[in-house]
Amino acid sequence: MAYVSQEMKKRLAPAIKAVLKKHNMKGSIAVRHHSTLVVNIKEGAIPFDKEDHYQINEYHYERNYADNPKLVAFLNDLVPAMKGPDFFDESDAMTDYFHRSHYTDINFGKWNQSYKMVA
């Protein structure tokens, strides 16, 4: 069963913050429902012109954003930092068996606050 504690968030936060700083992005880190580590990107130097707020599909971002190499490079660094060294995924959708260390969500903006691009 997926589980993320506040302690686990604290252990992963330095690596996530280093990625945000490296790519000149600002965001927050949260835990949702004790199973999902969430990074909400508030503003940054990477152009992203979707809706007011948008959730990234971490499995297909390289293909979906191939026309935005800065975004792909950022996500290539962020996704492993969010998973961390103890991440595992032994899920098997064919048998309806889901077993992983935790889930991850990456959001550009929030429902009440749009992502802001800064130079």
N, C-alpha and C positions, 0 to 999 in steps of 0.2 A: 504494500500500500504506500502510495506517495506521501511523503511527509517533509515539511520544511519548518524548522524551529527558528526562533529569533536568534539563537546561538549560531545556527548554520548560516543565517543571513549575515551575521557579523563576521563570520569567517570568510564568506565570499565577497563581502563589500569592498575590501581594499583592491582586489583584482578588477572588480567591475568599475570602481571609481577611477582606477588607472586607465582603463580603456576609454571611459568618458573623457578624461582629461587629454589623453593622447589624440583623440579625434575632435577636440574642442566642442564637446557636447555637454549639456546640463540635464540632469535627470534625478529621479528619486528611486529608491529601492524599497519594495514592500513585500509582505507575505500575505497571500490571499487564501483563506479557508484552510490554512495549515498544510496545503499541498502544492501551492504554486508560488514560485519566486517571480516577482513582477518588477520590471524596469520600465518606468514611465519617462520618456524623453520629452523634456519641456521645451528646450531650445538648443540650437546648434548651428554649425557652419555647413552642414550637409543639406543640399536642396532636397526637399521632399514635398511634392505637391499632390497629395491625395486630398482626402476630406479634412474636416476640422480635427478629427482624431481617427487613428487607424491602428489596427493591431497587425503586426508582422507575422506572417506564416514562417516559422523558423525552419521548416523542412524544405521550402521551395523559394527562399529569398534570392538565391543566386540566379535562378531562371527568371523569376518575376521582376527583378530589378537589374537585369543585365545591362540596361542602358544608363545605370547610375553607379559607376565603379566606386565612388567614394562611400556610398551607402553599403555596398557589398563588402568592401574592406572593413568598414566599421562593424558590421554584423558578423563577419568572420572572426573578429576579435572578441566581440561581446558574447556571442552564444557559448563558446567554450568557457569564458570567465563565469557565466551564470551557472553552468553545469558543475564546474569545479572538479577536483581530482577524484572525488568519491562518487561521481554520478554513475548510475547503471540503469539500463533499460532492458529488461528480460520479457517484455510484452510480446504476446502472440495474438494478434487480432483474429486469426483464423479460428482459434479455440476460445475466444472471448476471455483471454487472460491478460490482465494489465498489471504489471509489476515493474515499477521504476522508482528511483530514489525521490524524484520530485519533477514537477512540471515547470515550464518556463513560459512567460509571456513578455513580449516586448511591444510597448505601445508608444506611438508618436502622438503626443497630446493626450488629453483626457476628455471625458464627455462634456466638461464645463470649461475647458481651457485648450485652445488650439496650439499646435506645435508652431513655434516661432523661429524662423530662420534669421540668423544674425551673421554679419560678415566678420 
